[in-house]
């Protein structure tokens, strides 16, 4: 297992962007960048800015257990209300 991090920004507000190419993780923390001025939206490939979002510096976390299994960063998408804003991600890559 390896502990890694990345940042993902949305070039054009209203356009969903996958967090990464196929990368299986056992846990992760996603934090809206503290410089963001608008909301950040997380979800699958259908995520949009019509649902609730994270404000600057808000974070969510996820950890695998026997019932949930691994998560793939390619299945998580981010969108933003303001172009050029995004999230910072810290994760444990599965072996």
Contact map, one row per residue, 1 for C-alpha under 8 A:
11100000000000000000000000000000000000000000000000000000000000000000000000000000000000000001111
11110000000000000000000000000000000000000000000000000000000000000000000000000000000000000001111
11111000000000000000000000000000000000000000000000000000000000000000000000000000000000000111100
01111100000000000000000000000000000000000000000000000000000000000000000000000000000000000111100
00111110000000000000000000000000000000000000000000000000000000000000000000000000000000011110000
00011111000000000000000000000000000000000000000000000000000000000000000000000000000000011100000
00001111100000000000000000000000000000000000000000000000000000000000000000000000000001111000000
00000111110000000010000000000000000000000000000000000000000000000000000000000000000001111000000
00000011111000000000000000000000000000000000000000000000000000000000000000000000000111100000000
00000001111110111000000000000000000000000000000000000000000000000000000000000111001111000000000
00000000111110100000000000000000000000000000000000000000000000000000000000000000001110000000000
00000000011111100000000000000000000000000000000000000000000000000000000000000000011100000000000
00000000011111100000000000000000000000000000000000000000000000000000000000000011111100000000000
00000000000111110000000000000000000000000000000110000000000000000000000000000011100000000000000
00000000011111111000000000000000000000000000000000000000000000000000000000000011000000000000000
00000000010001111100000000000000000000000000111100000000000000000000000000001110000000000000000
00000000010000111110000000000000000000000000100000000000000000000000000000001110000000000000000
00000000000000011111100000000000000000000000100000000000000000000000000011111100000000000000000
00000001000000001111100000000000000000000000000000000000000000000000000011111100000000000000000
00000000000000000111111000000000000000000000000000000000000000000000000011000000000000000000000
00000000000000000111111000000000000000000000000000000000000000000000000011000000000000000000000
00000000000000000001111100000000000000000000000000000000000000000000000111000000000000000000000
00000000000000000001111110000000000000000000000000000000000000000000000111000000000000000000100
00000000000000000000011111000000000000000000000000000000000000000000011110000000000000000000110
00000000000000000000001111110000000000000000000000000000000000000000011110000000000000000011110
00000000000000000000000111110000000000000000000000000000000000110000111000000000000000000011110
00000000000000000000000011111000000000000000000000000000000011110000001000000000000000000011100
00000000000000000000000011111100000000000000000000000000000011100000000000000000000000001111000
00000000000000000000000000111110000000000000000000000000001111000000000000000000000000001110000
00000000000000000000000000011111000000000000000000000000001110000000000000000000000000111100000
00000000000000000000000000001111100000000000000000000001111100000000000000000000000000111000000
00000000000000000000000000000111110100010000000000000111111000000000000000000000000001110000000
00000000000000000000000000000011111100000000000000000001100000000000000000000000000011110000000
00000000000000000000000000000001111100000000000000000001100000000000000000000000000000000000000
00000000000000000000000000000000111110000000000000000001000000000000000000000000000010000000000
00000000000000000000000000000001111111100000000000000011000000000000000000000000000011000000000
00000000000000000000000000000000001111100000000000000011000000000000000000000000010010000000000
00000000000000000000000000000000000111110000000000000011000000000000000000000001110010000000000
00000000000000000000000000000000000111111000000000001111000000000000000000000001110000000000000
00000000000000000000000000000001000001111100000010001110000000000000000000000111100011100000000
00000000000000000000000000000000000000111110001110111100000000000000000000000111000000000000000
00000000000000000000000000000000000000011111001000001000000000000000000000011110000000000000000
00000000000000000000000000000000000000001111111000000000000000000000000000011100000000000000000
00000000000000000000000000000000000000000111111000000000000000000000000000111000000000000000000
00000000000000011100000000000000000000000011111000000000000000000000000000111000000000000000000
00000000000000010000000000000000000000000011111100000000000000000000000000000000000000000000000
00000000000000010000000000000000000000001111111110000000000000000000000000001110000000000000000
00000000000001010000000000000000000000001000011111100000000000000000000000000010000000000000000
00000000000001000000000000000000000000011000001111111000000000000000000000000011100000000000000
00000000000000000000000000000000000000000000000111110000000000000000000000000000000000000000000
00000000000000000000000000000000000000001000000111111000000000000000000000000000000000000000000
00000000000000000000000000000000000000001000000011111100000000000000000000000000000000000000000
00000000000000000000000000000000000000111100000010111110000000000000000000000000000000000000000
00000000000000000000000000000001000000111000000000011111111000000000000000000000000000000000000
00000000000000000000000000000001000111110000000000001111110000000000000000000000000000000000000
00000000000000000000000000000011111111100000000000000111110000000000000000000000000000000000000
00000000000000000000000000000011110000000000000000000111111000000000000000000000000000000000000
00000000000000000000000000000011000000000000000000000111111100000000000000000000000000000000000
00000000000000000000000000001111000000000000000000000100111110000000000000000000000000000000000
00000000000000000000000000001110000000000000000000000000011111000000000000000000000000000000000
00000000000000000000000000111100000000000000000000000000001111100000000000000000000000000000000
00000000000000000000000000111000000000000000000000000000000111110000000000000000000000000000000
00000000000000000000000001110000000000000000000000000000000011111000000000000000000000000000000
00000000000000000000000001100000000000000000000000000000000001111111111000000000000000000000000
00000000000000000000000000000000000000000000000000000000000000111111100000000000000000000000000
00000000000000000000000000000000000000000000000000000000000000011111100000000000000000000000000
00000000000000000000000000000000000000000000000000000000000000011111100000000000000000000000000
00000000000000000000000000000000000000000000000000000000000000011111110000000000000000000000000
00000000000000000000000001000000000000000000000000000000000000011111111000000000000000000000000
00000000000000000000000111000000000000000000000000000000000000010001111100000000000000000000010
00000000000000000000000111100000000000000000000000000000000000010000111110100000000000000000000
00000000000000000000011110000000000000000000000000000000000000000000011111110000000000000000000
00000000000000000111111110000000000000000000000000000000000000000000001111110000000000000000000
00000000000000000111111000000000000000000000000000000000000000000000000111111000000000000000000
00000000000000000110000000000000000000000001100000000000000000000000001111111000000000000000000
00000000000000000110000000000000000000000111100000000000000000000000000111111100000000000000000
00000000000000011110000000000000000000000111101000000000000000000000000001111110000000000000000
00000000010000011110000000000000000000011110001000000000000000000000000000011111000001000000000
00000000010011111000000000000000000000011100001110000000000000000000000000001111100001000000000
00000000010011100000000000000000000001111000000010000000000000000000000000000111111011000000000
00000000000011000000000000000000000001110000000010000000000000000000000000000011111000000000000
00000000000110000000000000000000000011100000000000000000000000000000000000000001111110000000000
00000000011110000000000000000000000000000000000000000000000000000000000000000001111110000000000
00000000111110000000000000000000000000000000000000000000000000000000000000000000011111000000000
00000000111000000000000000000000101111010000000000000000000000000000000000000001011111100000000
00000011110000000000000000000001100100010000000000000000000000000000000000000111000111110000000
00000011100000000000000000000111100000010000000000000000000000000000000000000000000011111000000
00001111000000000000000000000111100000000000000000000000000000000000000000000000000001111100000
00001111000000000000000000011110000000000000000000000000000000000000000000000000000000111110000
00111100000000000000000000011100000000000000000000000000000000000000000000000000000000011111000
00111000000000000000000011111000000000000000000000000000000000000000000000000000000000001111100
11110000000000000000000011110000000000000000000000000000000000000000000000000000000000000111110
11110000000000000000001111100000000000000000000000000000000000000000000000000000000000000011111
11000000000000000000000111000000000000000000000000000000000000000000010000000000000000000001111
11000000000000000000000000000000000000000000000000000000000000000000000000000000000000000000111
